[in-house]
Amino acid sequence: MSENSPEQRTEMFPKLWIRFFCVFCLLVVSAAVIAGKSGSRRKPEAEPAPPPPPTRVLMIGDSLSVGKFGEFVADYLVTRFGATNVALFASCGSSPENWLRGEPDYFTKCGYRERTSTKSQYLDWANGKPPPHVRTPKVEDLIERYRPTVVIVQQGTNWMDGLAASPSAKEPEYREYARRFVAAILSGKRSVTRVVWIMPPDSSHFPPRVESAAANIIEGAASGKRVDLIDSRRFTHYVSGKTGGDGIHYNSESSQAWAHKVTAELQSQLPEVRYPSHGSAD
């Protein structure tokens, strides 16, 4: 077989170059495609952490919260955390033991307030007639139903009658009730992460020793627990005929002033983040 002539070899050179260039381009494109697919298979970036759960507040009170004080504090809580995240129950004449599941039912005869996302009830004396009797709910039932993360307690004033009459007998009894009450809120698999106890305000009906005895009982129950205290006596002073008429209950103006001080404390003690409202527990 004869070798290609110089002319033939000259004609083949451009064809070989074109083939080489096409192969090179094909390799470049293939490499780019492979790199793109490799990049698309990279591990996706971690998704941002979900927002924290909403702060859900349950407030329990006595006649002082049945009155204007409870109304003002409830308004603050609803404004801050949303109506679906706030539940308030106040029973006139009640003490912590009346809210415990293991104790007899207590039926208030002098007033009741309930405020949730689905219900608003206020019962008080009207035209000289007493309000209907209402059973005081149990704190364990309320926690199971509303799953609060924070429980606000306004209790202790109704212990003072017993402490004034028989301090040696009542102090040990009330200390045990206070201990059980805090335990009922915080024990087990409760949703509650903290408790804020609003201690009784100043009164002119009871002597200072009785007020101090009630405060000491609450402080003892709170010691070493996830319980913050608001000492209402620091910013209240009862003047009969000016702040109220019976030496215990505050009128509307004085209740608002007390509530203003308390909500300022709550502003600093409760989480600063306002979480969005979620579905009601009702």
C-alpha positions in Angstrom: 0.0 0.0 0.0 1.4 3.3 -1.0 1.9 6.1 1.5 -0.2 9.3 1.3 1.2 11.9 -1.0 2.2 15.3 0.5 -0.9 16.9 -1.0 -3.1 14.3 0.7 -1.4 14.8 4.1 -1.9 18.5 3.8 -5.7 18.0 3.2 -6.1 15.7 6.2 -4.5 18.1 8.7 -7.5 20.5 9.0 -9.9 17.6 9.4 -7.8 16.1 12.3 -7.7 19.5 14.0 -11.4 20.0 13.7 -12.0 16.5 15.2 -9.6 17.3 18.1 -11.4 20.6 18.8 -14.8 18.9 18.8 -13.6 16.3 21.3 -12.0 19.0 23.5 -15.3 20.9 23.5 -17.3 17.8 24.4 -15.0 17.1 27.3 -15.3 20.6 28.6 -19.1 20.5 28.4 -19.2 17.1 30.1 -17.0 18.3 32.9 -19.3 21.3 33.5 -22.4 19.1 33.5 -20.8 16.7 36.0 -19.7 19.6 38.2 -23.2 21.0 38.1 -24.8 17.8 39.1 -22.2 17.3 41.9 -23.0 20.8 43.2 -26.7 20.1 43.1 -26.2 17.1 45.3 -24.5 19.1 48.1 -26.0 18.9 51.5 -28.6 21.6 51.9 -28.0 24.3 54.4 -29.6 23.7 57.8 -33.0 25.1 58.2 -33.4 27.9 60.8 -34.5 26.7 64.3 -38.3 26.9 64.8 -39.5 29.8 66.9 -40.0 29.2 70.7 -43.4 28.2 71.9 -45.7 31.0 72.9 -45.9 32.2 76.5 -49.2 31.0 77.9 -50.2 32.6 81.1 -52.6 31.3 83.8 -53.5 33.7 86.6 -55.2 32.7 89.8 -56.6 35.2 92.3 -58.9 36.0 95.2 -61.4 38.9 95.6 -58.7 41.5 94.8 -58.5 39.9 91.3 -62.2 39.6 91.1 -62.1 43.4 91.4 -60.5 46.0 89.3 -56.9 44.9 90.0 -57.6 41.6 88.2 -59.2 43.4 85.3 -56.2 45.7 84.8 -53.6 43.0 85.0 -55.6 40.8 82.6 -55.8 43.6 80.1 -52.0 44.0 80.3 -51.4 40.2 79.8 -53.8 40.0 76.8 -52.1 43.1 75.2 -48.7 41.6 75.7 -49.2 37.9 75.0 -52.5 37.7 73.0 -56.0 36.7 74.1 -55.5 33.1 73.1 -52.6 32.8 75.5 -54.1 34.2 78.7 -56.6 32.7 81.2 -57.6 34.3 84.4 -59.7 32.8 87.3 -60.4 34.7 90.5 -62.6 33.5 93.3 -63.6 35.8 96.2 -62.7 34.5 99.6 -60.3 31.8 98.3 -56.9 30.7 99.5 -54.4 28.3 97.9 -55.9 25.2 99.6 -59.3 25.9 97.9 -57.6 25.4 94.5 -56.0 22.1 95.3 -57.5 18.9 93.8 -57.2 17.0 97.0 -59.2 19.5 99.1 -63.0 19.9 99.3 -64.6 22.1 96.7 -64.9 25.7 97.6 -67.9 27.7 96.4 -67.5 31.4 96.5 -70.4 33.4 97.7 -69.1 36.9 97.1 -67.8 37.2 93.5 -66.1 35.4 90.7 -64.1 36.4 87.5 -63.2 34.2 84.6 -61.5 35.4 81.4 -60.3 33.1 78.6 -60.2 33.4 74.9 -63.7 32.0 74.7 -65.4 33.2 77.8 -65.6 36.3 79.9 -67.6 36.1 83.2 -67.8 38.6 86.0 -70.1 38.1 89.0 -70.4 40.5 91.9 -72.9 42.1 94.2 -75.6 44.0 92.2 -78.5 46.1 93.6 -77.9 44.7 97.1 -78.1 41.1 95.9 -75.2 38.7 96.3 -73.8 36.9 93.2 -74.6 33.3 92.5 -72.4 30.7 94.2 -69.6 29.4 91.9 -67.3 26.4 92.4 -63.6 27.4 92.5 -61.7 25.3 89.9 -58.8 23.2 90.8 -55.3 24.4 89.7 -54.3 21.0 88.4 -57.3 20.9 86.1 -56.6 24.4 84.9 -53.0 23.6 84.1 -54.0 20.4 82.2 -56.5 22.3 80.2 -54.6 25.5 79.4 -51.1 24.2 79.4 -49.6 27.5 80.7 -45.8 28.1 80.7 -46.3 30.8 83.4 -48.6 30.8 86.4 -49.3 34.1 88.2 -50.7 33.7 91.7 -52.4 36.5 93.6 -53.3 34.8 96.9 -52.6 35.0 100.6 -54.9 37.8 101.9 -57.6 35.4 103.1 -55.1 33.6 105.4 -54.8 36.7 107.5 -58.0 36.2 109.4 -56.7 32.9 110.7 -53.2 34.2 111.3 -54.7 37.1 113.4 -57.0 34.8 115.4 -54.7 31.8 116.0 -51.2 32.2 114.6 -49.6 29.3 116.4 -52.1 26.9 115.0 -52.6 28.3 111.5 -49.0 29.1 110.5 -47.9 25.4 110.2 -51.2 24.6 108.4 -50.9 27.4 105.9 -47.2 26.6 105.3 -48.1 23.1 104.3 -50.9 24.3 102.0 -48.5 26.8 100.4 -45.9 24.0 99.9 -48.5 21.7 98.3 -49.9 24.5 96.2 -46.5 25.3 94.6 -45.8 21.6 94.2 -49.1 21.1 92.4 -48.2 23.8 89.9 -44.6 22.7 89.2 -44.5 18.9 89.8 -44.6 16.1 87.4 -44.8 16.8 83.6 -46.3 20.2 84.1 -45.9 22.7 81.2 -45.1 25.5 83.8 -41.6 26.8 83.7 -42.0 29.5 86.3 -44.4 31.0 88.8 -44.9 34.6 89.8 -46.6 35.1 93.1 -48.1 38.6 93.7 -48.0 38.9 97.5 -50.8 40.6 99.4 -50.8 44.4 99.4 -50.8 46.6 102.4 -54.0 46.7 104.5 -55.2 48.7 107.4 -57.5 46.0 108.7 -54.6 43.7 109.8 -51.6 44.6 112.0 -48.1 44.5 110.4 -47.2 41.2 112.2 -50.1 39.4 110.5 -49.1 40.8 107.1 -45.5 39.7 107.7 -46.6 36.2 108.8 -48.5 35.7 105.5 -45.5 37.0 103.6 -43.2 34.6 105.4 -45.4 31.7 104.5 -45.3 32.6 100.8 -41.6 33.2 100.9 -41.0 29.8 102.5 -43.0 28.0 99.8 -41.1 29.9 97.1 -37.6 29.3 98.4 -35.5 27.1 96.1 -38.3 26.8 93.6 -39.0 28.4 90.2 -41.1 31.1 91.9 -40.6 34.8 91.7 -42.2 37.1 94.2 -43.7 40.5 93.9 -43.9 42.1 97.3 -46.9 44.4 96.9 -46.4 46.0 100.2 -43.4 47.9 98.7 -45.6 50.1 96.6 -49.0 50.1 98.3 -50.3 51.9 101.4 -53.9 51.5 102.6 -55.6 54.6 103.8 -59.1 54.0 104.9 -61.6 56.3 103.1 -59.0 57.1 100.4 -57.7 53.8 98.9 -60.8 51.9 100.0 -63.5 51.5 102.6 -62.9 48.1 104.5 -59.2 48.2 105.1 -58.6 45.3 102.6 -60.1 45.9 99.2 -58.8 48.8 97.0 -61.1 51.1 95.1 -60.8 51.4 91.3 -58.2 54.2 91.3 -56.0 52.5 93.9 -56.4 49.1 92.2 -55.1 50.6 89.0 -52.1 52.2 90.7 -51.3 48.9 92.3 -51.7 47.0 89.0 -49.5 49.5 87.3 -46.7 48.7 89.7 -47.3 45.0 89.4 -47.3 45.0 85.6 -44.0 46.9 85.6 -42.6 44.1 87.6 -44.1 41.5 85.3 -42.6 43.4 82.3 -39.1 42.7 83.7 -39.7 39.2 85.0 -41.6 37.6 82.1 -39.9 36.9 78.7 -39.4 40.1 76.6 -40.3 38.4 73.3 -43.9 38.7 72.4 -44.8 35.4 70.7 -47.5 35.1 68.1 -50.9 33.8 69.2 -51.7 30.2 68.6 -54.8 28.2 68.9 -56.8 28.3 72.1 -56.7 25.4 74.6 -60.5 25.7 75.1 
